[in-house]
Amino acid sequence: MLDSQSIHLKALDSTDLQRLQTVLNVIGREADMPLRSPDMQEVAALLIRLYRHGLTDEDKLLSVGRLASAKKGLCPTAAITAGRRSKRPAGHLSLTRSSS
């Protein structure tokens, strides 16, 4: 059943889905969990809900996703790395698009 806010939610296009997939891939890799696992599917559903409600910043989505996975016990260091903004570990995937 749809709630009253569902009518006003943003529809996702292929670019939106790709951005969400990128975020989820990072979280899944950090948690060493397959994307099709039930816990990762819950994280994906949370990210989609947030995105549709207007939270589209990839770094913020990554932080929320990391915290959600840490809460589920998927990634013990996720809560620590979720708060990092300026310093990223070597080899960390950049979520910004390059201008090449």
C-alpha positions as CSV (number, residue, x, y, z in Angstrom):
1,M,0.0,0.0,0.0
2,L,1.3,3.4,-0.9
3,D,1.7,6.1,1.7
4,S,0.8,9.7,1.1
5,Q,4.5,10.6,0.4
6,S,5.0,7.9,-2.2
7,I,3.2,10.0,-4.9
8,H,5.9,12.6,-4.7
9,L,9.0,10.4,-4.7
10,K,11.6,10.8,-7.4
11,A,11.6,8.2,-10.1
12,L,15.0,6.7,-10.7
13,D,16.7,6.7,-14.1
14,S,19.7,4.7,-15.3
15,T,22.1,7.3,-14.1
16,D,20.6,7.2,-10.6
17,L,20.7,3.4,-10.5
18,Q,24.4,3.5,-11.6
19,R,25.3,5.9,-8.8
20,L,23.5,3.7,-6.3
21,Q,25.2,0.6,-7.6
22,T,28.6,2.2,-7.3
23,V,27.9,3.0,-3.6
24,L,26.5,-0.5,-2.9
25,N,29.5,-2.1,-4.6
26,V,31.9,-0.2,-2.3
27,I,29.9,-1.2,0.8
28,G,29.7,-4.9,-0.4
29,R,33.4,-5.0,-1.1
30,E,34.3,-3.5,2.3
31,A,31.9,-5.9,4.1
32,D,33.1,-8.9,1.9
33,M,29.4,-9.7,1.3
34,P,27.8,-10.7,-2.0
35,L,25.3,-8.1,-3.2
36,R,22.6,-10.7,-3.4
37,S,22.8,-11.6,0.3
38,P,19.7,-10.6,2.3
39,D,21.6,-8.2,4.5
40,M,23.1,-6.4,1.5
41,Q,19.6,-6.3,-0.1
42,E,18.3,-4.5,3.0
43,V,21.2,-1.9,2.7
44,A,20.3,-1.5,-1.0
45,A,16.7,-0.9,-0.2
46,L,17.6,1.7,2.4
47,L,19.9,3.5,0.0
48,I,17.1,3.5,-2.7
49,R,14.6,4.9,-0.2
50,L,17.0,7.7,0.9
51,Y,17.9,8.5,-2.7
52,R,14.2,8.8,-3.8
53,H,13.6,11.1,-0.8
54,G,16.4,13.5,-2.0
55,L,19.6,12.2,-0.4
56,T,21.6,12.0,-3.6
57,D,25.1,12.9,-2.4
58,E,27.2,9.8,-2.9
59,D,29.5,10.4,0.0
60,K,26.6,10.7,2.4
61,L,24.9,7.6,0.9
62,L,28.2,5.8,1.4
63,S,28.4,6.9,5.0
64,V,24.8,5.8,5.7
65,G,25.3,2.5,3.9
66,R,28.5,1.8,5.9
67,L,26.7,2.6,9.1
68,A,23.8,0.3,8.2
69,S,26.2,-2.5,7.3
70,A,28.1,-2.0,10.5
71,K,24.8,-2.2,12.5
72,K,24.1,-5.5,10.8
73,G,27.6,-6.7,11.7
74,L,28.7,-6.9,8.1
75,C,31.7,-4.8,8.4
76,P,33.3,-4.1,11.8
77,T,35.4,-1.1,10.5
78,A,32.5,0.5,8.6
79,A,31.4,2.7,11.5
80,I,35.0,4.1,11.7
81,T,35.5,4.7,8.0
82,A,32.0,6.1,7.5
83,G,32.9,9.3,9.2
84,R,36.0,9.9,7.1
85,R,35.7,12.6,4.5
86,S,39.1,14.1,3.8
87,K,41.4,11.1,4.2
88,R,40.6,7.9,2.3
89,P,42.6,4.7,2.4
90,A,44.9,4.0,-0.5
91,G,43.0,2.4,-3.4
92,H,39.6,3.6,-2.2
93,L,37.2,4.0,-5.0
94,S,36.4,7.6,-5.8
95,L,32.6,8.2,-6.2
96,T,33.0,11.4,-8.2
97,R,32.9,11.3,-11.9
98,S,36.1,12.1,-13.8
99,S,36.1,14.7,-16.5
100,S,38.0,12.6,-19.0
